[in-house]
């Protein structure tokens, strides 16, 4: 039977929904600033279109696949199909916010998750196959993991925990992104353009995107408590700020030592690493643990970003190292930094317990459960994403014909250039690939 609506928690989740929705445009600015000026529109479109495609999928089937009663290995797609049996006046079982609000709040997580992967395959993915990829990836990767951990599936019943998306969002996206690199390969960058491709084209965009993401994360993590009264939301907010601040500062220090100067881009990447790492544990650990999370996020994620370069994989915007491995290590460490076993008894739990009487609890058992669930997610996400992309590539080409993706894919440009516009018009008139490549050379010479 449906529960009564709690006004304070409802107002809180309404605000959190708006904050999480803002994160996807924030991601568009963050990624858009990091790529070169000839692919910024494509990158931003790939993020923004997820708000349309993913939301439609979520309203029709996605929410039911994630949060309905178990039906095979996902939720029953018919239970809440097209939002039936959801309304704004009744709560779902064991909740005190409207079922429709819970649906749209969770939908914001589904929107941003596939968009996270776009940074890995920047410059190497056409728009049309990307639309098919979003829907199929949500169906085959995101929805199963959302159901297994958040929808009462077998991993949740086993004891695995993910507070706000370390596994469901960051590990699935990060390792899905890693799999994509084996399909689309490296960017074939001309020698005279390599320096141009390595540098972010708009650092203020990166800073703006970071600000929007950090701001939105206060809906992403605290909102996952779904209740404003039990202290868990406050703990998630405090822990998120501590971990992000710690990682921001330490990442800046590493780059200052290595490069001989502080960089704004490094500062921003460090902030995102800290936020991604604390996400799976934000409402389960004490603030002292969040400081350790920030420390681990810095050195672990930084090392992973360097490792993938040594392996020769072209993860353009460090999606695997920051999001994938940040969520990976944060999910496992939950078994170390959660409340102690003495907090299990609600009557005798000391005042230092964050969630007395409620799992998870720090133990070797919980550490093992978290490790198995996280590794399983890593392997599953990689294998399924790889097979999915290979299948799509058999039906249509994935890679654009040129690294100047905005002109080829959208016939648009972010910044007006008379030289580029002239050659683009020639290309449109004669359908000549050669004329556009000439344009590329001319732009490079002008730069």
C-alpha positions as CSV (number, residue, x, y, z in Angstrom):
1,X,0.0,0.0,0.0
2,X,1.3,3.5,-0.9
3,X,2.7,5.7,1.9
4,X,1.7,9.2,2.8
5,X,3.7,12.0,1.2
6,X,6.3,13.9,3.3
7,X,6.3,17.5,2.2
8,X,9.9,18.3,3.4
9,X,11.5,15.4,1.6
10,X,9.4,16.0,-1.5
11,X,10.6,19.6,-1.7
12,X,14.1,18.4,-1.1
13,X,14.0,15.9,-3.9
14,X,12.4,18.4,-6.3
15,X,15.4,20.7,-5.8
16,X,17.8,17.7,-6.1
17,X,16.2,16.7,-9.4
18,X,16.9,20.1,-10.8
19,X,20.5,20.0,-9.6
20,X,21.2,16.6,-11.2
21,X,19.5,17.7,-14.4
22,X,21.9,20.7,-14.5
23,X,24.9,18.3,-14.4
24,X,24.4,17.1,-18.0
25,X,24.7,20.6,-19.5
26,X,27.6,21.1,-17.1
27,X,29.3,18.0,-18.5
28,X,28.7,19.4,-22.0
29,X,30.7,22.5,-21.0
30,X,33.4,20.5,-19.2
31,X,34.0,18.1,-22.2
32,X,33.3,20.8,-24.8
33,X,36.1,23.0,-23.4
34,X,38.6,20.1,-23.2
35,X,38.3,19.1,-26.9
36,X,39.5,21.2,-29.9
37,X,37.4,23.9,-31.4
38,X,36.5,21.8,-34.5
39,X,34.6,19.2,-32.4
40,X,33.1,21.2,-29.5
41,X,29.6,21.3,-31.0
42,X,29.6,17.5,-31.5
43,X,30.7,16.9,-28.0
44,X,28.1,19.2,-26.5
45,X,25.4,17.7,-28.7
46,X,26.2,14.2,-27.6
47,X,25.7,15.3,-24.0
48,X,22.6,17.3,-24.6
49,X,20.8,14.7,-26.8
50,X,21.0,12.3,-24.0
51,X,18.5,14.5,-22.1
52,X,16.1,13.8,-24.9
53,X,16.7,10.2,-25.9
54,X,17.5,8.8,-22.5
55,X,14.5,10.5,-20.9
56,X,12.1,9.1,-23.5
57,X,13.5,5.7,-23.0
58,X,13.2,6.1,-19.3
59,X,9.6,7.2,-19.3
60,X,8.5,4.3,-21.6
61,X,10.4,1.4,-20.2
62,X,13.6,2.3,-18.4
63,X,12.2,3.1,-15.0
64,X,10.1,-0.1,-14.9
65,X,13.2,-2.1,-16.0
66,X,15.1,-0.7,-13.0
67,X,12.6,-0.4,-10.2
68,X,9.7,-2.8,-10.8
69,X,9.6,-6.3,-9.3
70,X,12.3,-8.7,-10.6
71,X,11.4,-10.2,-14.0
72,X,14.3,-12.4,-15.2
73,X,17.4,-10.4,-14.7
74,X,15.7,-6.9,-14.8
75,X,12.5,-5.4,-13.5
76,X,9.2,-6.2,-15.1
77,X,8.9,-3.7,-18.1
78,X,5.1,-3.7,-17.9
79,X,4.7,-2.7,-14.3
80,X,5.4,1.0,-14.8
81,X,5.4,1.1,-18.6
82,X,4.7,4.6,-19.9
83,X,4.5,5.7,-16.3
84,X,1.3,3.8,-15.5
85,X,0.5,3.4,-11.7
86,X,2.8,6.4,-11.0
87,X,1.3,9.7,-9.9
88,X,2.2,12.9,-8.0
89,X,0.0,12.2,-4.9
90,X,1.1,8.7,-3.8
91,X,4.5,7.3,-2.8
92,X,5.9,4.0,-3.8
93,X,6.3,1.3,-1.0
94,X,8.9,2.2,1.6
95,X,9.1,5.8,0.3
96,X,7.6,9.2,1.3
97,X,8.0,11.1,-1.9
98,X,5.6,10.9,-4.9
99,X,6.3,8.0,-7.2
100,X,6.4,10.3,-10.2
101,X,9.0,12.4,-8.5
102,X,11.2,9.4,-7.6
103,X,10.9,8.3,-11.3
104,X,12.1,11.6,-12.7
105,X,14.8,12.0,-10.1
106,X,16.2,8.6,-11.0
107,X,15.8,9.5,-14.7
108,X,18.4,12.2,-14.3
109,X,21.0,9.6,-13.4
110,X,20.1,7.6,-16.5
111,X,20.5,10.7,-18.6
112,X,24.1,11.6,-17.5
113,X,25.5,8.1,-17.5
114,X,25.8,7.4,-21.2
115,X,26.9,11.1,-21.7
116,X,29.9,10.4,-19.5
117,X,31.3,8.0,-22.0
118,X,31.5,10.6,-24.8
119,X,34.7,12.1,-23.5
120,X,36.6,8.8,-24.1
121,X,35.8,8.5,-27.8
122,X,35.9,12.3,-28.7
123,X,36.3,12.9,-32.4
124,X,35.6,9.3,-33.3
125,X,31.8,8.8,-33.1
126,X,29.1,9.7,-35.6
127,X,25.9,11.2,-34.3
128,X,23.5,8.7,-35.9
129,X,25.1,5.5,-34.4
130,X,25.5,7.3,-31.1
131,X,21.7,7.7,-30.8
132,X,21.2,3.9,-31.3
133,X,24.1,3.3,-28.8
134,X,22.4,5.4,-26.1
135,X,19.2,3.3,-26.1
136,X,20.8,-0.1,-26.4
137,X,23.4,0.7,-23.8
138,X,20.8,1.8,-21.3
139,X,18.8,-1.3,-22.0
140,X,21.7,-3.8,-21.8
141,X,24.1,-2.2,-19.3
142,X,22.5,0.6,-17.2
143,X,19.1,-0.9,-16.5
144,X,20.3,-4.3,-15.3
145,X,22.9,-2.8,-12.9
146,X,20.4,-0.2,-11.6
147,X,17.9,-3.0,-10.9
148,X,20.5,-5.3,-9.3
149,X,21.8,-2.6,-6.9
150,X,19.0,0.0,-6.5
151,X,15.9,-1.9,-7.5
152,X,16.0,-4.8,-5.1
153,X,17.9,-7.1,-7.4
154,X,20.2,-10.0,-6.4
155,X,23.2,-7.9,-5.6
156,X,21.3,-5.7,-3.2
157,X,19.8,-8.7,-1.5
158,X,23.4,-10.1,-1.2
159,X,24.5,-7.0,0.6
160,X,26.3,-4.9,-2.1
161,X,25.8,-1.2,-1.6
162,X,26.1,1.9,-3.9
163,X,24.9,5.0,-2.3
164,X,24.6,7.4,-5.3
165,X,26.1,5.7,-8.4
166,X,29.7,4.7,-7.9
167,X,29.0,1.4,-9.6
168,X,25.7,2.0,-11.4
169,X,26.9,5.3,-13.0
170,X,30.6,5.7,-12.9
171,X,31.9,2.1,-13.2
172,X,29.4,1.2,-16.0
173,X,30.2,4.4,-17.9
174,X,34.0,4.3,-17.2
175,X,34.5,0.7,-18.3
176,X,32.0,1.1,-21.2
177,X,34.2,4.0,-22.3
178,X,37.3,1.8,-22.0
179,X,35.6,-0.9,-24.2
180,X,34.8,1.7,-26.8
181,X,38.5,2.5,-27.3
182,X,39.1,-1.0,-28.6
183,X,36.4,-0.5,-31.3
184,X,37.0,3.1,-32.5
185,X,40.7,3.0,-32.1
186,X,43.0,6.0,-31.8
187,X,42.6,9.3,-33.5
188,X,44.7,9.7,-36.6
189,X,46.0,13.1,-36.0
190,X,48.3,14.8,-38.6
191,X,51.7,15.6,-37.2
192,X,51.2,19.4,-37.7
193,X,48.0,19.2,-35.6
194,X,49.1,17.1,-32.7
195,X,49.8,20.1,-30.4
196,X,46.4,21.6,-31.3
197,X,44.6,18.4,-30.4
198,X,46.4,18.0,-27.0
199,X,45.4,21.3,-25.7
200,X,41.9,22.3,-24.4
201,X,40.4,24.9,-26.8
202,X,38.5,26.8,-24.0
203,X,39.7,26.5,-20.4
204,X,36.9,28.9,-19.1
205,X,34.4,26.3,-20.5
206,X,36.2,23.6,-18.5
207,X,36.0,25.8,-15.3
208,X,32.3,26.6,-15.9
209,X,31.5,22.9,-16.5
210,X,33.3,21.9,-13.3
211,X,31.3,24.5,-11.3
212,X,28.0,23.3,-12.7
213,X,29.0,19.6,-12.0
214,X,30.2,20.4,-8.5
215,X,27.0,22.3,-7.8
216,X,24.8,19.6,-9.3
217,X,26.6,16.9,-7.3
218,X,24.8,18.3,-4.2
219,X,21.7,16.9,-5.7
220,X,23.4,13.8,-7.0
221,X,24.8,12.6,-3.7
222,X,22.6,14.1,-0.9
223,X,19.4,13.5,-2.9
224,X,20.1,9.7,-3.0
225,X,19.1,9.6,0.7
226,X,15.5,10.3,-0.5
227,X,14.8,11.7,3.0
228,X,15.9,15.1,4.4
229,X,15.3,14.1,8.0
230,X,17.6,11.2,8.9
231,X,21.0,13.0,8.6
232,X,22.2,10.9,5.7
233,X,21.6,13.7,3.2
234,X,23.7,16.1,5.3
235,X,26.5,13.5,5.6
236,X,26.5,13.0,1.9
237,X,26.8,16.8,1.3
238,X,29.6,17.2,3.8
239,X,31.5,14.2,2.6
240,X,31.2,15.3,-1.1
241,X,32.6,18.7,-0.3
242,X,35.5,17.3,1.7
243,X,36.5,14.7,-0.8
244,X,36.2,17.1,-3.8
245,X,38.2,19.8,-2.0
246,X,40.9,17.4,-1.0
247,X,41.3,16.0,-4.5
248,X,41.2,19.5,-6.1
249,X,44.1,20.7,-4.0
250,X,46.2,17.6,-4.2
251,X,45.8,17.2,-8.0
252,X,46.9,20.8,-8.4
253,X,50.0,20.1,-6.3
254,X,50.9,17.0,-8.3
255,X,50.7,19.0,-11.6
256,X,52.6,21.9,-10.0
257,X,55.4,19.6,-9.1
258,X,55.4,17.7,-12.4
259,X,54.9,20.6,-14.8
260,X,56.5,23.3,-12.7
261,X,53.3,25.4,-12.7
262,X,49.7,25.1,-11.4
263,X,47.0,24.6,-14.1
264,X,43.3,25.3,-13.9
265,X,42.5,22.3,-16.0
266,X,44.3,20.0,-13.5
267,X,42.4,21.6,-10.7
268,X,39.1,20.9,-12.4
269,X,39.9,17.3,-13.2
270,X,41.0,16.7,-9.6
271,X,37.6,18.0,-8.4
272,X,35.7,15.6,-10.6
273,X,37.9,12.7,-9.5
274,X,37.1,13.4,-5.8
275,X,33.4,13.7,-6.5
276,X,33.3,10.5,-8.5
277,X,35.2,8.6,-5.9
278,X,33.1,9.6,-2.9
279,X,29.8,9.0,-4.7
280,X,29.3,5.3,-3.8
281,X,30.0,6.0,-0.1
282,X,28.8,9.6,0.4
283,X,26.0,8.7,2.8
284,X,27.6,5.7,4.4
285,X,30.9,7.1,5.9
286,X,32.1,9.7,8.4
287,X,33.8,13.0,7.3
288,X,37.2,11.6,8.4
289,X,36.7,8.8,5.9
290,X,35.9,11.4,3.2
291,X,39.3,13.0,3.6
292,X,40.9,9.6,3.0
293,X,38.7,9.2,-0.1
294,X,39.9,12.5,-1.4
295,X,43.5,11.5,-0.9
296,X,43.0,8.1,-2.6
297,X,41.0,9.7,-5.4
298,X,43.9,12.0,-6.3
299,X,46.8,9.5,-6.4
300,X,44.8,6.5,-7.7
301,X,43.0,8.3,-10.5
302,X,46.0,10.3,-11.5
303,X,48.0,7.0,-11.8
304,X,45.2,5.4,-13.8
305,X,45.2,8.4,-16.2
306,X,48.9,8.0,-16.8
307,X,48.7,4.2,-17.1
308,X,46.2,4.3,-19.9
309,X,48.5,6.6,-21.8
310,X,51.4,4.2,-21.4
311,X,49.2,1.4,-22.7
312,X,48.6,3.4,-25.9
313,X,44.8,3.8,-25.5
314,X,43.4,7.1,-26.7
315,X,41.0,7.9,-23.8
316,X,40.7,11.5,-25.0
317,X,39.3,13.1,-21.8
318,X,40.4,10.5,-19.1
319,X,36.9,9.1,-18.6
320,X,38.2,5.7,-17.5
321,X,40.9,7.0,-15.2
322,X,38.7,9.6,-13.5
323,X,35.1,8.2,-13.6
324,X,35.6,4.5,-14.0
325,X,38.5,4.0,-11.6
326,X,37.2,6.7,-9.2
327,X,33.9,4.9,-8.9
328,X,35.7,1.5,-8.8
329,X,38.0,2.3,-5.8
330,X,35.4,4.3,-4.0
331,X,32.9,1.4,-4.2
332,X,35.5,-1.1,-2.8
333,X,36.7,1.1,0.0
334,X,33.1,1.3,1.3
335,X,33.8,-2.0,2.9
336,X,36.6,-0.3,4.9
337,X,35.1,3.1,5.9
338,X,31.4,2.3,6.5
339,X,30.0,2.2,10.1
340,X,31.6,-0.4,12.4
341,X,29.8,-3.6,13.4
342,X,29.1,-2.1,16.8
343,X,26.6,0.2,15.0
344,X,24.5,-2.8,14.0
345,X,22.5,-2.8,17.2
346,X,20.3,0.3,17.2
347,X,19.8,0.3,20.9
348,X,23.5,0.2,21.9
349,X,25.0,1.9,18.9
350,X,27.4,4.7,19.9
351,X,26.7,8.3,18.9
352,X,29.5,8.3,16.4
353,X,27.5,5.9,14.1
354,X,26.3,7.5,11.0
355,X,23.5,5.0,10.2
356,X,22.9,3.0,13.3
357,X,21.0,-0.2,12.7
358,X,21.3,0.0,8.9
359,X,23.9,-1.7,6.7
360,X,26.5,-1.5,5.3
361,X,29.1,-2.1,8.1
362,X,32.8,-2.2,7.7
363,X,34.1,-5.8,7.7
364,X,36.0,-8.2,5.6
365,X,32.7,-9.7,4.4
366,X,31.5,-6.3,3.2
367,X,34.9,-5.6,1.6
368,X,34.6,-8.9,-0.3
369,X,31.0,-8.2,-1.4
370,X,31.9,-4.7,-2.7
371,X,35.0,-6.0,-4.5
372,X,33.1,-8.8,-6.2
373,X,30.2,-6.5,-7.2
374,X,32.6,-3.9,-8.5
375,X,34.8,-6.3,-10.5
376,X,31.8,-8.0,-11.9
377,X,30.4,-4.7,-13.1
378,X,33.7,-3.7,-14.7
379,X,33.9,-6.9,-16.7
380,X,30.2,-7.0,-17.6
381,X,30.2,-3.3,-18.8
382,X,33.3,-3.8,-20.9
383,X,32.2,-7.0,-22.6
384,X,28.6,-6.0,-23.3
385,X,29.6,-2.5,-24.5
386,X,32.3,-4.0,-26.8
387,X,29.8,-6.5,-28.3
388,X,27.2,-3.8,-28.7
389,X,29.5,-1.4,-30.5
390,X,30.8,-4.1,-32.8
391,X,27.2,-5.0,-33.7
392,X,26.3,-1.4,-34.4
393,X,29.4,-1.0,-36.6
394,X,28.2,-3.9,-38.8
395,X,25.1,-1.9,-39.6
396,X,26.5,1.6,-40.0
397,X,30.0,3.3,-39.8
398,X,30.9,4.6,-36.3
399,X,33.8,6.9,-37.1
400,X,33.4,10.2,-38.9
401,X,35.3,10.8,-42.1
402,X,37.4,13.6,-40.6
403,X,38.6,14.9,-37.2
404,X,36.8,18.1,-38.1
405,X,33.7,16.6,-36.8
406,X,31.5,19.7,-36.5
407,X,31.7,20.5,-40.2
408,X,31.3,17.0,-41.4
409,X,28.5,15.9,-39.0
410,X,26.5,19.0,-38.4
411,X,27.7,21.6,-41.0
412,X,28.1,24.0,-38.1
413,X,31.0,25.6,-36.4
414,X,31.4,26.9,-32.9
415,X,33.5,29.9,-33.9
416,X,33.2,31.7,-37.2
417,X,36.2,31.6,-39.4
418,X,36.1,33.0,-42.9
419,X,38.7,30.5,-44.2
420,X,36.9,27.5,-42.8
421,X,33.5,28.8,-43.9
422,X,34.7,29.3,-47.5
423,X,36.1,25.8,-47.8
424,X,33.0,24.4,-46.1
425,X,30.8,26.0,-48.7
426,X,33.0,24.5,-51.5
427,X,32.6,21.1,-49.8
428,X,28.8,21.4,-49.7
429,X,28.7,22.6,-53.4
430,X,30.9,19.9,-54.9
431,X,30.6,17.1,-52.3
432,X,34.4,17.0,-52.2
433,X,36.2,15.5,-49.3
434,X,39.5,16.9,-50.7
435,X,38.3,20.5,-50.4
436,X,37.6,20.1,-46.7
437,X,40.9,18.5,-46.0
438,X,42.5,21.5,-47.8
439,X,40.6,23.7,-45.4
440,X,42.1,21.8,-42.5
441,X,45.6,22.5,-43.8
442,X,44.8,26.2,-44.4
443,X,43.5,26.5,-40.8
444,X,46.6,24.9,-39.4
445,X,48.9,27.2,-41.4
446,X,47.0,30.2,-40.2
447,X,47.2,29.1,-36.6
